[in-house]
């Protein structure tokens, strides 16, 4: 599932790097926002497009994931009740 900024709809460049709190620079989309150095999972991702710079939940960069998770949760609730 290709990622795109929830605000400007631009796909992230595979060469773009975000900086972790530990100082490590890495691509948020290679491992769903988890820093390869310290293991911190970044809940938010900033769009690095010059005209956007929106900060969004990382999962919101994957269209349809939130809907799929909500549907699975409802299905599990039905099964468990």
mmCIF file of the N, C-alpha and C atoms, coordinates in Angstrom:
data_MODEL
# 
_entry.id   MODEL 
# 
loop_
_atom_site.group_PDB 
_atom_site.id 
_atom_site.type_symbol 
_atom_site.label_atom_id 
_atom_site.label_alt_id 
_atom_site.label_comp_id 
_atom_site.label_asym_id 
_atom_site.label_entity_id 
_atom_site.label_seq_id 
_atom_site.pdbx_PDB_ins_code 
_atom_site.Cartn_x 
_atom_site.Cartn_y 
_atom_site.Cartn_z 
_atom_site.occupancy 
_atom_site.B_iso_or_equiv 
_atom_site.pdbx_formal_charge 
_atom_site.auth_seq_id 
_atom_site.auth_comp_id 
_atom_site.auth_asym_id 
_atom_site.auth_atom_id 
_atom_site.pdbx_PDB_model_num 
ATOM 1   N N  . UNK A 1 1  ? 0.847   -1.173  0.000  1.00 0.00 ? 1  UNK A N  1 
ATOM 2   C CA . UNK A 1 1  ? 0.000   0.000   0.000  1.00 0.00 ? 1  UNK A CA 1 
ATOM 3   C C  . UNK A 1 1  ? 0.896   1.242   0.000  1.00 0.00 ? 1  UNK A C  1 
ATOM 4   N N  . UNK A 1 2  ? 0.839   2.056   -1.049 1.00 0.00 ? 2  UNK A N  1 
ATOM 5   C CA . UNK A 1 2  ? 1.709   3.232   -1.113 1.00 0.00 ? 2  UNK A CA 1 
ATOM 6   C C  . UNK A 1 2  ? 1.296   4.298   -0.097 1.00 0.00 ? 2  UNK A C  1 
ATOM 7   N N  . UNK A 1 3  ? 2.287   4.963   0.451  1.00 0.00 ? 3  UNK A N  1 
ATOM 8   C CA . UNK A 1 3  ? 2.053   6.018   1.435  1.00 0.00 ? 3  UNK A CA 1 
ATOM 9   C C  . UNK A 1 3  ? 1.941   7.361   0.732  1.00 0.00 ? 3  UNK A C  1 
ATOM 10  N N  . UNK A 1 4  ? 1.156   8.261   1.331  1.00 0.00 ? 4  UNK A N  1 
ATOM 11  C CA . UNK A 1 4  ? 1.083   9.640   0.862  1.00 0.00 ? 4  UNK A CA 1 
ATOM 12  C C  . UNK A 1 4  ? 0.665   10.533  2.023  1.00 0.00 ? 4  UNK A C  1 
ATOM 13  N N  . UNK A 1 5  ? 1.080   11.782  1.967  1.00 0.00 ? 5  UNK A N  1 
ATOM 14  C CA . UNK A 1 5  ? 0.732   12.750  2.999  1.00 0.00 ? 5  UNK A CA 1 
ATOM 15  C C  . UNK A 1 5  ? -0.787  12.896  3.050  1.00 0.00 ? 5  UNK A C  1 
ATOM 16  N N  . UNK A 1 6  ? -1.391  12.801  4.230  1.00 0.00 ? 6  UNK A N  1 
ATOM 17  C CA . UNK A 1 6  ? -2.841  12.955  4.328  1.00 0.00 ? 6  UNK A CA 1 
ATOM 18  C C  . UNK A 1 6  ? -3.322  14.357  3.947  1.00 0.00 ? 6  UNK A C  1 
ATOM 19  N N  . UNK A 1 7  ? -2.440  15.359  4.010  1.00 0.00 ? 7  UNK A N  1 
ATOM 20  C CA . UNK A 1 7  ? -2.840  16.724  3.681  1.00 0.00 ? 7  UNK A CA 1 
ATOM 21  C C  . UNK A 1 7  ? -2.637  17.052  2.208  1.00 0.00 ? 7  UNK A C  1 
ATOM 22  N N  . UNK A 1 8  ? -1.406  16.915  1.691  1.00 0.00 ? 8  UNK A N  1 
ATOM 23  C CA . UNK A 1 8  ? -1.120  17.323  0.311  1.00 0.00 ? 8  UNK A CA 1 
ATOM 24  C C  . UNK A 1 8  ? -1.167  16.159  -0.683 1.00 0.00 ? 8  UNK A C  1 
ATOM 25  N N  . UNK A 1 9  ? -1.303  14.932  -0.174 1.00 0.00 ? 9  UNK A N  1 
ATOM 26  C CA . UNK A 1 9  ? -1.419  13.718  -1.006 1.00 0.00 ? 9  UNK A CA 1 
ATOM 27  C C  . UNK A 1 9  ? -0.159  13.387  -1.790 1.00 0.00 ? 9  UNK A C  1 
ATOM 28  N N  . UNK A 1 10 ? 0.989   13.974  -1.406 1.00 0.00 ? 10 UNK A N  1 
ATOM 29  C CA . UNK A 1 10 ? 2.251   13.694  -2.068 1.00 0.00 ? 10 UNK A CA 1 
ATOM 30  C C  . UNK A 1 10 ? 2.911   12.478  -1.439 1.00 0.00 ? 10 UNK A C  1 
ATOM 31  N N  . UNK A 1 11 ? 3.420   11.596  -2.273 1.00 0.00 ? 11 UNK A N  1 
ATOM 32  C CA . UNK A 1 11 ? 4.139   10.419  -1.778 1.00 0.00 ? 11 UNK A CA 1 
ATOM 33  C C  . UNK A 1 11 ? 5.503   10.851  -1.243 1.00 0.00 ? 11 UNK A C  1 
ATOM 34  N N  . UNK A 1 12 ? 5.966   10.227  -0.154 1.00 0.00 ? 12 UNK A N  1 
ATOM 35  C CA . UNK A 1 12 ? 7.291   10.577  0.355  1.00 0.00 ? 12 UNK A CA 1 
ATOM 36  C C  . UNK A 1 12 ? 8.379   10.097  -0.600 1.00 0.00 ? 12 UNK A C  1 
ATOM 37  N N  . UNK A 1 13 ? 9.440   10.865  -0.669 1.00 0.00 ? 13 UNK A N  1 
ATOM 38  C CA . UNK A 1 13 ? 10.591  10.507  -1.478 1.00 0.00 ? 13 UNK A CA 1 
ATOM 39  C C  . UNK A 1 13 ? 11.381  9.431   -0.729 1.00 0.00 ? 13 UNK A C  1 
ATOM 40  N N  . UNK A 1 14 ? 11.769  8.371   -1.410 1.00 0.00 ? 14 UNK A N  1 
ATOM 41  C CA . UNK A 1 14 ? 12.480  7.276   -0.735 1.00 0.00 ? 14 UNK A CA 1 
ATOM 42  C C  . UNK A 1 14 ? 13.826  7.712   -0.173 1.00 0.00 ? 14 UNK A C  1 
ATOM 43  N N  . UNK A 1 15 ? 14.348  8.850   -0.618 1.00 0.00 ? 15 UNK A N  1 
ATOM 44  C CA . UNK A 1 15 ? 15.632  9.350   -0.125 1.00 0.00 ? 15 UNK A CA 1 
ATOM 45  C C  . UNK A 1 15 ? 15.492  10.346  1.030  1.00 0.00 ? 15 UNK A C  1 
ATOM 46  N N  . UNK A 1 16 ? 14.243  10.684  1.403  1.00 0.00 ? 16 UNK A N  1 
ATOM 47  C CA . UNK A 1 16 ? 14.036  11.633  2.495  1.00 0.00 ? 16 UNK A CA 1 
ATOM 48  C C  . UNK A 1 16 ? 14.338  10.964  3.832  1.00 0.00 ? 16 UNK A C  1 
ATOM 49  N N  . UNK A 1 17 ? 14.936  11.745  4.723  1.00 0.00 ? 17 UNK A N  1 
ATOM 50  C CA . UNK A 1 17 ? 15.276  11.239  6.045  1.00 0.00 ? 17 UNK A CA 1 
ATOM 51  C C  . UNK A 1 17 ? 14.667  12.113  7.127  1.00 0.00 ? 17 UNK A C  1 
ATOM 52  N N  . UNK A 1 18 ? 14.161  11.484  8.174  1.00 0.00 ? 18 UNK A N  1 
ATOM 53  C CA . UNK A 1 18 ? 13.637  12.165  9.342  1.00 0.00 ? 18 UNK A CA 1 
ATOM 54  C C  . UNK A 1 18 ? 14.610  11.903  10.480 1.00 0.00 ? 18 UNK A C  1 
ATOM 55  N N  . UNK A 1 19 ? 14.658  12.779  11.446 1.00 0.00 ? 19 UNK A N  1 
ATOM 56  C CA . UNK A 1 19 ? 15.596  12.637  12.551 1.00 0.00 ? 19 UNK A CA 1 
ATOM 57  C C  . UNK A 1 19 ? 14.843  12.159  13.798 1.00 0.00 ? 19 UNK A C  1 
ATOM 58  N N  . UNK A 1 20 ? 15.371  11.125  14.429 1.00 0.00 ? 20 UNK A N  1 
ATOM 59  C CA . UNK A 1 20 ? 14.823  10.580  15.675 1.00 0.00 ? 20 UNK A CA 1 
ATOM 60  C C  . UNK A 1 20 ? 15.325  11.415  16.852 1.00 0.00 ? 20 UNK A C  1 
ATOM 61  N N  . UNK A 1 21 ? 14.668  11.262  17.985 1.00 0.00 ? 21 UNK A N  1 
ATOM 62  C CA . UNK A 1 21 ? 15.089  11.940  19.216 1.00 0.00 ? 21 UNK A CA 1 
ATOM 63  C C  . UNK A 1 21 ? 16.497  11.521  19.635 1.00 0.00 ? 21 UNK A C  1 
ATOM 64  N N  . UNK A 1 22 ? 16.901  10.314  19.223 1.00 0.00 ? 22 UNK A N  1 
ATOM 65  C CA . UNK A 1 22 ? 18.235  9.821   19.591 1.00 0.00 ? 22 UNK A CA 1 
ATOM 66  C C  . UNK A 1 22 ? 19.325  10.395  18.678 1.00 0.00 ? 22 UNK A C  1 
ATOM 67  N N  . UNK A 1 23 ? 18.915  11.102  17.615 1.00 0.00 ? 23 UNK A N  1 
ATOM 68  C CA . UNK A 1 23 ? 19.879  11.689  16.681 1.00 0.00 ? 23 UNK A CA 1 
ATOM 69  C C  . UNK A 1 23 ? 20.033  10.925  15.380 1.00 0.00 ? 23 UNK A C  1 
ATOM 70  N N  . UNK A 1 24 ? 19.516  9.712   15.313 1.00 0.00 ? 24 UNK A N  1 
ATOM 71  C CA . UNK A 1 24 ? 19.596  8.890   14.095 1.00 0.00 ? 24 UNK A CA 1 
ATOM 72  C C  . UNK A 1 24 ? 18.714  9.469   12.995 1.00 0.00 ? 24 UNK A C  1 
ATOM 73  N N  . UNK A 1 25 ? 19.211  9.529   11.777 1.00 0.00 ? 25 UNK A N  1 
ATOM 74  C CA . UNK A 1 25 ? 18.419  9.926   10.616 1.00 0.00 ? 25 UNK A CA 1 
ATOM 75  C C  . UNK A 1 25 ? 18.017  8.666   9.863  1.00 0.00 ? 25 UNK A C  1 
ATOM 76  N N  . UNK A 1 26 ? 16.739  8.565   9.527  1.00 0.00 ? 26 UNK A N  1 
ATOM 77  C CA . UNK A 1 26 ? 16.242  7.375   8.834  1.00 0.00 ? 26 UNK A CA 1 
ATOM 78  C C  . UNK A 1 26 ? 14.971  7.708   8.068  1.00 0.00 ? 26 UNK A C  1 
ATOM 79  N N  . UNK A 1 27 ? 14.582  6.825   7.157  1.00 0.00 ? 27 UNK A N  1 
ATOM 80  C CA . UNK A 1 27 ? 13.365  6.991   6.386  1.00 0.00 ? 27 UNK A CA 1 
ATOM 81  C C  . UNK A 1 27 ? 12.205  6.375   7.158  1.00 0.00 ? 27 UNK A C  1 
ATOM 82  N N  . UNK A 1 28 ? 11.211  7.184   7.497  1.00 0.00 ? 28 UNK A N  1 
ATOM 83  C CA . UNK A 1 28 ? 10.058  6.716   8.281  1.00 0.00 ? 28 UNK A CA 1 
ATOM 84  C C  . UNK A 1 28 ? 9.263   5.619   7.582  1.00 0.00 ? 28 UNK A C  1 
ATOM 85  N N  . UNK A 1 29 ? 9.404   5.509   6.285  1.00 0.00 ? 29 UNK A N  1 
ATOM 86  C CA . UNK A 1 29 ? 8.560   4.575   5.548  1.00 0.00 ? 29 UNK A CA 1 
ATOM 87  C C  . UNK A 1 29 ? 9.231   3.241   5.255  1.00 0.00 ? 29 UNK A C  1 
ATOM 88  N N  . UNK A 1 30 ? 10.465  3.076   5.684  1.00 0.00 ? 30 UNK A N  1 
ATOM 89  C CA . UNK A 1 30 ? 11.133  1.785   5.527  1.00 0.00 ? 30 UNK A CA 1 
ATOM 90  C C  . UNK A 1 30 ? 10.706  0.810   6.621  1.00 0.00 ? 30 UNK A C  1 
ATOM 91  N N  . UNK A 1 31 ? 10.276  1.337   7.765  1.00 0.00 ? 31 UNK A N  1 
ATOM 92  C CA . UNK A 1 31 ? 9.881   0.449   8.868  1.00 0.00 ? 31 UNK A CA 1 
ATOM 93  C C  . UNK A 1 31 ? 8.770   1.053   9.727  1.00 0.00 ? 31 UNK A C  1 
ATOM 94  N N  . UNK A 1 32 ? 7.828   1.715   9.076  1.00 0.00 ? 32 UNK A N  1 
ATOM 95  C CA . UNK A 1 32 ? 6.625   2.272   9.713  1.00 0.00 ? 32 UNK A CA 1 
ATOM 96  C C  . UNK A 1 32 ? 6.956   3.197   10.879 1.00 0.00 ? 32 UNK A C  1 
ATOM 97  N N  . UNK A 1 33 ? 7.959   4.034   10.713 1.00 0.00 ? 33 UNK A N  1 
ATOM 98  C CA . UNK A 1 33 ? 8.281   5.046   11.706 1.00 0.00 ? 33 UNK A CA 1 
ATOM 99  C C  . UNK A 1 33 ? 9.112   4.590   12.887 1.00 0.00 ? 33 UNK A C  1 
ATOM 100 N N  . UNK A 1 34 ? 9.593   3.356   12.868 1.00 0.00 ? 34 UNK A N  1 
ATOM 101 C CA . UNK A 1 34 ? 10.397  2.846   13.988 1.00 0.00 ? 34 UNK A CA 1 
ATOM 102 C C  . UNK A 1 34 ? 11.879  3.101   13.726 1.00 0.00 ? 34 UNK A C  1 
ATOM 103 N N  . UNK A 1 35 ? 12.531  3.779   14.686 1.00 0.00 ? 35 UNK A N  1 
ATOM 104 C CA . UNK A 1 35 ? 13.947  4.108   14.536 1.00 0.00 ? 35 UNK A CA 1 
ATOM 105 C C  . UNK A 1 35 ? 14.795  2.837   14.568 1.00 0.00 ? 35 UNK A C  1 
ATOM 106 N N  . UNK A 1 36 ? 15.641  2.637   13.572 1.00 0.00 ? 36 UNK A N  1 
ATOM 107 C CA . UNK A 1 36 ? 16.482  1.437   13.540 1.00 0.00 ? 36 UNK A CA 1 
ATOM 108 C C  . UNK A 1 36 ? 17.591  1.463   14.591 1.00 0.00 ? 36 UNK A C  1 
ATOM 109 N N  . UNK A 1 37 ? 17.872  2.628   15.144 1.00 0.00 ? 37 UNK A N  1 
ATOM 110 C CA . UNK A 1 37 ? 18.939  2.739   16.130 1.00 0.00 ? 37 UNK A CA 1 
ATOM 111 C C  . UNK A 1 37 ? 18.453  2.467   17.552 1.00 0.00 ? 37 UNK A C  1 
ATOM 112 N N  . UNK A 1 38 ? 17.416  3.222   17.989 1.00 0.00 ? 38 UNK A N  1 
ATOM 113 C CA . UNK A 1 38 ? 16.963  3.089   19.386 1.00 0.00 ? 38 UNK A CA 1 
ATOM 114 C C  . UNK A 1 38 ? 15.656  2.321   19.525 1.00 0.00 ? 38 UNK A C  1 
ATOM 115 N N  . UNK A 1 39 ? 14.944  2.089   18.407 1.00 0.00 ? 39 UNK A N  1 
ATOM 116 C CA . UNK A 1 39 ? 13.698  1.333   18.453 1.00 0.00 ? 39 UNK A CA 1 
ATOM 117 C C  . UNK A 1 39 ? 12.462  2.160   18.775 1.00 0.00 ? 39 UNK A C  1 
ATOM 118 N N  . UNK A 1 40 ? 12.611  3.479   18.917 1.00 0.00 ? 40 UNK A N  1 
ATOM 119 C CA . UNK A 1 40 ? 11.462  4.334   19.224 1.00 0.00 ? 40 UNK A CA 1 
ATOM 120 C C  . UNK A 1 40 ? 10.502  4.339   18.034 1.00 0.00 ? 40 UNK A C  1 
ATOM 121 N N  . UNK A 1 41 ? 9.210   4.159   18.310 1.00 0.00 ? 41 UNK A N  1 
ATOM 122 C CA . UNK A 1 41 ? 8.192   4.195   17.262 1.00 0.00 ? 41 UNK A CA 1 
ATOM 123 C C  . UNK A 1 41 ? 7.586   5.588   17.200 1.00 0.00 ? 41 UNK A C  1 
ATOM 124 N N  . UNK A 1 42 ? 7.824   6.270   16.107 1.00 0.00 ? 42 UNK A N  1 
ATOM 125 C CA . UNK A 1 42 ? 7.313   7.631   15.929 1.00 0.00 ? 42 UNK A CA 1 
ATOM 126 C C  . UNK A 1 42 ? 5.850   7.571   15.520 1.00 0.00 ? 42 UNK A C  1 
ATOM 127 N N  . UNK A 1 43 ? 4.992   8.122   16.364 1.00 0.00 ? 43 UNK A N  1 
ATOM 128 C CA . UNK A 1 43 ? 3.556   8.113   16.097 1.00 0.00 ? 43 UNK A CA 1 
ATOM 129 C C  . UNK A 1 43 ? 3.186   9.127   15.012 1.00 0.00 ? 43 UNK A C  1 
ATOM 130 N N  . UNK A 1 44 ? 3.982   10.214  14.903 1.00 0.00 ? 44 UNK A N  1 
ATOM 131 C CA . UNK A 1 44 ? 3.699   11.274  13.948 1.00 0.00 ? 44 UNK A CA 1 
ATOM 132 C C  . UNK A 1 44 ? 4.820   11.400  12.926 1.00 0.00 ? 44 UNK A C  1 
ATOM 133 N N  . UNK A 1 45 ? 4.457   11.847  11.722 1.00 0.00 ? 45 UNK A N  1 
ATOM 134 C CA . UNK A 1 45 ? 5.428   12.083  10.654 1.00 0.00 ? 45 UNK A CA 1 
ATOM 135 C C  . UNK A 1 45 ? 5.125   13.432  10.019 1.00 0.00 ? 45 UNK A C  1 
ATOM 136 N N  . UNK A 1 46 ? 6.178   14.221  9.833  1.00 0.00 ? 46 UNK A N  1 
ATOM 137 C CA . UNK A 1 46 ? 6.031   15.520  9.171  1.00 0.00 ? 46 UNK A CA 1 
ATOM 138 C C  . UNK A 1 46 ? 6.236   15.354  7.677  1.00 0.00 ? 46 UNK A C  1 
ATOM 139 N N  . UNK A 1 47 ? 5.366   15.979  6.900  1.00 0.00 ? 47 UNK A N  1 
ATOM 140 C CA . UNK A 1 47 ? 5.554   15.999  5.449  1.00 0.00 ? 47 UNK A CA 1 
ATOM 141 C C  . UNK A 1 47 ? 6.741   16.907  5.147  1.00 0.00 ? 47 UNK A C  1 
ATOM 142 N N  . UNK A 1 48 ? 7.673   16.426  4.364  1.00 0.00 ? 48 UNK A N  1 
ATOM 143 C CA . UNK A 1 48 ? 8.868   17.196  4.066  1.00 0.00 ? 48 UNK A CA 1 
ATOM 144 C C  . UNK A 1 48 ? 8.753   18.018  2.786  1.00 0.00 ? 48 UNK A C  1 
ATOM 145 N N  . UNK A 1 49 ? 7.553   18.064  2.190  1.00 0.00 ? 49 UNK A N  1 
ATOM 146 C CA . UNK A 1 49 ? 7.334   18.918  1.011  1.00 0.00 ? 49 UNK A CA 1 
ATOM 147 C C  . UNK A 1 49 ? 7.386   20.378  1.461  1.00 0.00 ? 49 UNK A C  1 
ATOM 148 N N  . UNK A 1 50 ? 8.120   21.214  0.735  1.00 0.00 ? 50 UNK A N  1 
ATOM 149 C CA . UNK A 1 50 ? 8.311   22.615  1.115  1.00 0.00 ? 50 UNK A CA 1 
ATOM 150 C C  . UNK A 1 50 ? 7.008   23.383  1.299  1.00 0.00 ? 50 UNK A C  1 
ATOM 151 N N  . UNK A 1 51 ? 6.001   23.087  0.490  1.00 0.00 ? 51 UNK A N  1 
ATOM 152 C CA . UNK A 1 51 ? 4.754   23.838  0.581  1.00 0.00 ? 51 UNK A CA 1 
ATOM 153 C C  . UNK A 1 51 ? 3.718   23.173  1.492  1.00 0.00 ? 51 UNK A C  1 
ATOM 154 N N  . UNK A 1 52 ? 4.079   22.129  2.219  1.00 0.00 ? 52 UNK A N  1 
ATOM 155 C CA . UNK A 1 52 ? 3.126   21.437  3.087  1.00 0.00 ? 52 UNK A CA 1 
ATOM 156 C C  . UNK A 1 52 ? 3.570   21.498  4.556  1.00 0.00 ? 52 UNK A C  1 
ATOM 157 N N  . UNK A 1 53 ? 4.526   20.658  4.932  1.00 0.00 ? 53 UNK A N  1 
ATOM 158 C CA . UNK A 1 53 ? 5.070   20.589  6.298  1.00 0.00 ? 53 UNK A CA 1 
ATOM 159 C C  . UNK A 1 53 ? 4.036   20.161  7.349  1.00 0.00 ? 53 UNK A C  1 
ATOM 160 N N  . UNK A 1 54 ? 2.934   19.522  6.913  1.00 0.00 ? 54 UNK A N  1 
ATOM 161 C CA . UNK A 1 54 ? 1.912   19.051  7.856  1.00 0.00 ? 54 UNK A CA 1 
ATOM 162 C C  . UNK A 1 54 ? 2.474   17.916  8.711  1.00 0.00 ? 54 UNK A C  1 
ATOM 163 N N  . UNK A 1 55 ? 2.046   17.873  9.958  1.00 0.00 ? 55 UNK A N  1 
ATOM 164 C CA . UNK A 1 55 ? 2.422   16.792  10.862 1.00 0.00 ? 55 UNK A CA 1 
ATOM 165 C C  . UNK A 1 55 ? 1.168   15.960  11.106 1.00 0.00 ? 55 UNK A C  1 
ATOM 166 N N  . UNK A 1 56 ? 1.257   14.673  10.774 1.00 0.00 ? 56 UNK A N  1 
ATOM 167 C CA . UNK A 1 56 ? 0.096   13.784  10.855 1.00 0.00 ? 56 UNK A CA 1 
ATOM 168 C C  . UNK A 1 56 ? 0.483   12.481  11.534 1.00 0.00 ? 56 UNK A C  1 
ATOM 169 N N  . UNK A 1 57 ? -0.535  11.771  12.029 1.00 0.00 ? 57 UNK A N  1 
ATOM 170 C CA . UNK A 1 57 ? -0.297  10.421  12.531 1.00 0.00 ? 57 UNK A CA 1 
ATOM 171 C C  . UNK A 1 57 ? 0.350   9.611   11.424 1.00 0.00 ? 57 UNK A C  1 
ATOM 172 N N  . UNK A 1 58 ? 1.365   8.843   11.769 1.00 0.00 ? 58 UNK A N  1 
ATOM 173 C CA . UNK A 1 58 ? 2.071   8.078   10.739 1.00 0.00 ? 58 UNK A CA 1 
ATOM 174 C C  . UNK A 1 58 ? 1.126   7.126   10.010 1.00 0.00 ? 58 UNK A C  1 
ATOM 175 N N  . UNK A 1 59 ? 0.230   6.469   10.727 1.00 0.00 ? 59 UNK A N  1 
ATOM 176 C CA . UNK A 1 59 ? -0.685  5.525   10.075 1.00 0.00 ? 59 UNK A CA 1 
ATOM 177 C C  . UNK A 1 59 ? -1.626  6.209   9.093  1.00 0.00 ? 59 UNK A C  1 
ATOM 178 N N  . UNK A 1 60 ? -1.869  7.510   9.278  1.00 0.00 ? 60 UNK A N  1 
ATOM 179 C CA . UNK A 1 60 ? -2.738  8.233   8.349  1.00 0.00 ? 60 UNK A CA 1 
ATOM 180 C C  . UNK A 1 60 ? -2.094  8.414   6.974  1.00 0.00 ? 60 UNK A C  1 
ATOM 181 N N  . UNK A 1 61 ? -0.790  8.160   6.869  1.00 0.00 ? 61 UNK A N  1 
ATOM 182 C CA . UNK A 1 61 ? -0.098  8.233   5.583  1.00 0.00 ? 61 UNK A CA 1 
ATOM 183 C C  . UNK A 1 61 ? -0.439  7.031   4.692  1.00 0.00 ? 61 UNK A C  1 
ATOM 184 N N  . UNK A 1 62 ? -1.079  6.023   5.243  1.00 0.00 ? 62 UNK A N  1 
ATOM 185 C CA . UNK A 1 62 ? -1.433  4.823   4.489  1.00 0.00 ? 62 UNK A CA 1 
ATOM 186 C C  . UNK A 1 62 ? -2.945  4.805   4.297  1.00 0.00 ? 62 UNK A C  1 
ATOM 187 N N  . UNK A 1 63 ? -3.441  5.301   3.150  1.00 0.00 ? 63 UNK A N  1 
ATOM 188 C CA . UNK A 1 63 ? -4.885  5.392   2.932  1.00 0.00 ? 63 UNK A CA 1 
ATOM 189 C C  . UNK A 1 63 ? -5.571  4.038   3.102  1.00 0.00 ? 63 UNK A C  1 
ATOM 190 N N  . UNK A 1 64 ? -6.657  4.052   3.836  1.00 0.00 ? 64 UNK A N  1 
ATOM 191 C CA . UNK A 1 64 ? -7.439  2.840   4.035  1.00 0.00 ? 64 UNK A CA 1 
ATOM 192 C C  . UNK A 1 64 ? -7.057  2.031   5.250  1.00 0.00 ? 64 UNK A C  1 
ATOM 193 N N  . UNK A 1 65 ? -5.877  2.232   5.813  1.00 0.00 ? 65 UNK A N  1 
ATOM 194 C CA . UNK A 1 65 ? -5.443  1.421   6.961  1.00 0.00 ? 65 UNK A CA 1 
ATOM 195 C C  . UNK A 1 65 ? -6.345  1.661   8.165  1.00 0.00 ? 65 UNK A C  1 
ATOM 196 N N  . UNK A 1 66 ? -6.663  2.930   8.438  1.00 0.00 ? 66 UNK A N  1 
ATOM 197 C CA . UNK A 1 66 ? -7.492  3.251   9.602  1.00 0.00 ? 66 UNK A CA 1 
ATOM 198 C C  . UNK A 1 66 ? -8.873  2.599   9.466  1.00 0.00 ? 66 UNK A C  1 
ATOM 199 N N  . UNK A 1 67 ? -9.453  2.668   8.268  1.00 0.00 ? 67 UNK A N  1 
ATOM 200 C CA . UNK A 1 67 ? -10.756 2.049   8.029  1.00 0.00 ? 67 UNK A CA 1 
ATOM 201 C C  . UNK A 1 67 ? -10.671 0.540   8.214  1.00 0.00 ? 67 UNK A C  1 
ATOM 202 N N  . UNK A 1 68 ? -9.624  -0.081  7.680  1.00 0.00 ? 68 UNK A N  1 
ATOM 203 C CA . UNK A 1 68 ? -9.454  -1.523  7.833  1.00 0.00 ? 68 UNK A CA 1 
ATOM 204 C C  . UNK A 1 68 ? -9.303  -1.915  9.295  1.00 0.00 ? 68 UNK A C  1 
ATOM 205 N N  . UNK A 1 69 ? -8.550  -1.137  10.071 1.00 0.00 ? 69 UNK A N  1 
ATOM 206 C CA . UNK A 1 69 ? -8.376  -1.425  11.489 1.00 0.00 ? 69 UNK A CA 1 
ATOM 207 C C  . UNK A 1 69 ? -9.691  -1.291  12.251 1.00 0.00 ? 69 UNK A C  1 
ATOM 208 N N  . UNK A 1 70 ? -10.467 -0.263  11.935 1.00 0.00 ? 70 UNK A N  1 
ATOM 209 C CA . UNK A 1 70 ? -11.766 -0.070  12.579 1.00 0.00 ? 70 UNK A CA 1 
ATOM 210 C C  . UNK A 1 70 ? -12.705 -1.228  12.267 1.00 0.00 ? 70 UNK A C  1 
ATOM 211 N N  . UNK A 1 71 ? -12.701 -1.682  11.009 1.00 0.00 ? 71 UNK A N  1 
ATOM 212 C CA . UNK A 1 71 ? -13.546 -2.809  10.620 1.00 0.00 ? 71 UNK A CA 1 
ATOM 213 C C  . UNK A 1 71 ? -13.117 -4.089  11.328 1.00 0.00 ? 71 UNK A C  1 
ATOM 214 N N  . UNK A 1 72 ? -11.817 -4.326  11.429 1.00 0.00 ? 72 UNK A N  1 
ATOM 215 C CA . UNK A 1 72 ? -11.323 -5.511  12.137 1.00 0.00 ? 72 UNK A CA 1 
ATOM 216 C C  . UNK A 1 72 ? -11.684 -5.463  13.612 1.00 0.00 ? 72 UNK A C  1 
ATOM 217 N N  . UNK A 1 73 ? -11.615 -4.284  14.216 1.00 0.00 ? 73 UNK A N  1 
ATOM 218 C CA . UNK A 1 73 ? -11.977 -4.132  15.618 1.00 0.00 ? 73 UNK A CA 1 
ATOM 219 C C  . UNK A 1 73 ? -13.452 -4.451  15.834 1.00 0.00 ? 73 UNK A C  1 
ATOM 220 N N  . UNK A 1 74 ? -14.309 -3.962  14.935 1.00 0.00 ? 74 UNK A N  1 
ATOM 221 C CA . UNK A 1 74 ? -15.731 -4.264  15.041 1.00 0.00 ? 74 UNK A CA 1 
ATOM 222 C C  . UNK A 1 74 ? -15.968 -5.771  14.888 1.00 0.00 ? 74 UNK A C  1 
ATOM 223 N N  . UNK A 1 75 ? -15.302 -6.392  13.933 1.00 0.00 ? 75 UNK A N  1 
ATOM 224 C CA . UNK A 1 75 ? -15.435 -7.844  13.743 1.00 0.00 ? 75 UNK A CA 1 
ATOM 225 C C  . UNK A 1 75 ? -15.008 -8.596  14.990 1.00 0.00 ? 75 UNK A C  1 
ATOM 226 N N  . UNK A 1 76 ? -13.895 -8.187  15.603 1.00 0.00 ? 76 UNK A N  1 
ATOM 227 C CA . UNK A 1 76 ? -13.421 -8.849  16.818 1.00 0.00 ? 76 UNK A CA 1 
ATOM 228 C C  . UNK A 1 76 ? -14.403 -8.652  17.970 1.00 0.00 ? 76 UNK A C  1 
ATOM 229 N N  . UNK A 1 77 ? -14.970 -7.459  18.070 1.00 0.00 ? 77 UNK A N  1 
ATOM 230 C CA . UNK A 1 77 ? -15.955 -7.207  19.121 1.00 0.00 ? 77 UNK A CA 1 
ATOM 231 C C  . UNK A 1 77 ? -17.160 -8.138  18.974 1.00 0.00 ? 77 UNK A C  1 
ATOM 232 N N  . UNK A 1 78 ? -17.600 -8.354  17.733 1.00 0.00 ? 78 UNK A N  1 
ATOM 233 C CA . UNK A 1 78 ? -18.717 -9.258  17.483 1.00 0.00 ? 78 UNK A CA 1 
ATOM 234 C C  . UNK A 1 78 ? -18.368 -10.699 17.850 1.00 0.00 ? 78 UNK A C  1 
ATOM 235 N N  . UNK A 1 79 ? -17.180 -11.099 17.493 1.00 0.00 ? 79 UNK A N  1 
ATOM 236 C CA . UNK A 1 79 ? -16.734 -12.464 17.797 1.00 0.00 ? 79 UNK A CA 1 
ATOM 237 C C  . UNK A 1 79 ? -16.612 -12.700 19.300 1.00 0.00 ? 79 UNK A C  1 
ATOM 238 N N  . UNK A 1 80 ? -16.101 -11.693 20.000 1.00 0.00 ? 80 UNK A N  1 
ATOM 239 C CA . UNK A 1 80 ? -15.848 -11.833 21.434 1.00 0.00 ? 80 UNK A CA 1 
ATOM 240 C C  . UNK A 1 80 ? -17.111 -11.708 22.286 1.00 0.00 ? 80 UNK A C  1 
ATOM 241 N N  . UNK A 1 81 ? -18.191 -11.155 21.723 1.00 0.00 ? 81 UNK A N  1 
ATOM 242 C CA . UNK A 1 81 ? -19.408 -10.972 22.541 1.00 0.00 ? 81 UNK A CA 1 
ATOM 243 C C  . UNK A 1 81 ? -20.368 -12.123 22.407 1.00 0.00 ? 81 UNK A C  1 
# 
